[in-house]
Amino acid sequence: MLATFWHCCRPLRVGLVVVTVFALAGVGAAPAALAARIVPQTKIKLSIVQWMPTKGVYESWGALGGEFQVSGEGTLSLPVLGVVQVGDLDEAGLAAEIATKLQAKIGLVERPEASITIVEYPPIYVVGNVAAPGEYKFRPGLSVLQSLAMAGGEYRPTDGLIGSRGQAELGGELRELDDSILRSTIKLARLEAEMADAKDFHFELPPDQNTALAAATLNQEKQIFATRAAVVARQSRSYAELRQLMSQEIDTLEKKIAGNDEDIDSVRKELTTVKPMVERGVLLPSRQTDLERTLRSYQGSRLDMVTAIMRARQNIAEATRNLEGLADNRNADVAAQLQTEKGILKQLQLRRDTRRKLLLGGEPADLASTVAVAPTYTVSRRVDGKIEEFPATETTELQPGDVVRVFRPAAKPTEETSATADGTRADQASQ
């Protein structure tokens, strides 16, 4: 009776087990993402379960699940399945695609259950007129205004007199900004050298700045330059060696085919001689049968070698594509870093100039005679492998990997200030 009750309640227990398994799979993971495509560099968690009718339970396939990261080309490297294209799929679509491929790969009668959970999104970057430009963690539903708040809000120059903050504090900030600009300048020089595919990285140390900091930063950037160049060179060498190995294999197989063809011709000639003799009864039929069997064996070996040549040529083509894509991916990565670092350097220079004006006796009182102008925003987003920039508002929702730029136009003078200026110009004209 218990077995009958269990069988009758199977739809209910299936739902309970699936909910329980999926809930456990999501423990410790990031909040569930919206129904949007999974972008490159996203870290996901894959859970796979299979209904076992003989046991009446779902069994987890822990060896096939785990945490994985989507590559820059939008692919996943999974056990058993190998490389899986993510494309424009969301979590549900990718889970269904993996389950279907597993069913076809293993030859299952029923498709297993797969679930995808987002563990970590690629970060966003906020640059421009903000207090703390840099890299920030993404979460679903993040808007431009919220990213501005994460970056400390708009950057505002000091609107008090220099005495209210103290020369020591401003001087310390100025030295810190100079050091940050120095580090950013050296990093830009390294990125530009990588972009130009230079063999070495050189930078003239400025004599009027922090020499110890400059030397340490330069040494660090040289190590990064050498390491990244070594990685690219090693990968390029591996692909080149693979192509050379495949070419040598093709040459060897072609020589074997030539020898095999000579054997085939020899057997065919002998068979032509033996057939009439068998028909006349001079030779036994077994002699003709042995020759025909030998001929088929040579022909089968030839087909195997032709197939091996085709496979080797396919490997050569794949290695060539990977070798060409290696340089393209590296240039795209360096270009993105270069663009971001230039924005950071420009912001640092702006803040340094402002601090210098205050320290040297600027005119912060002029800020009271102007009206603040609302900032404008743009978002740079990678779409189909290309960077596209478009205007945005405070409510524009961001996607992982976006770069938000904040622009603050020059402040407009107040009506009172404009009237005073017009009166001054009129007095000057009358005089």
Secondary structure, DSSP 8 states (H G I E B T S, - for coil): -HHHHHHHTHHHHHHHHHHHHHHHHTTTS-----S----TT-EEEEEEEEEETTTTEEEE-TTT-EEEE--TTSEEEETTTEEEE-TT--HHHHHHHHHHHHHHHHT-SS--EEEEEEEE---EEEEESBSS-EEE---TT-BHHHHHHHTTSB-----S-HHHH-HHHHHHHHHHHHHHHHHHHHHHHHHHHHHTT-SS------TTS-HHHHHHHHHHHHHHHHHHHHHHHHHHHHHHHHHHHHHHHHHHHHHHHHHHHHHHHHHHHHHHHHHHHHHTTSS-HHHHHHHHHHHHHHHHHHHHHHHHHHHHHHHHHHHHHHHHHHHHHHHHHHHHHHHHHHHHHHHHHHHHHHHHHHHTT--GGGGGGEE----EEEEEEEETTEEEEEEE-TT-B--TT-EEEEE----EE-HHHHHHHHHHHHHHHH-
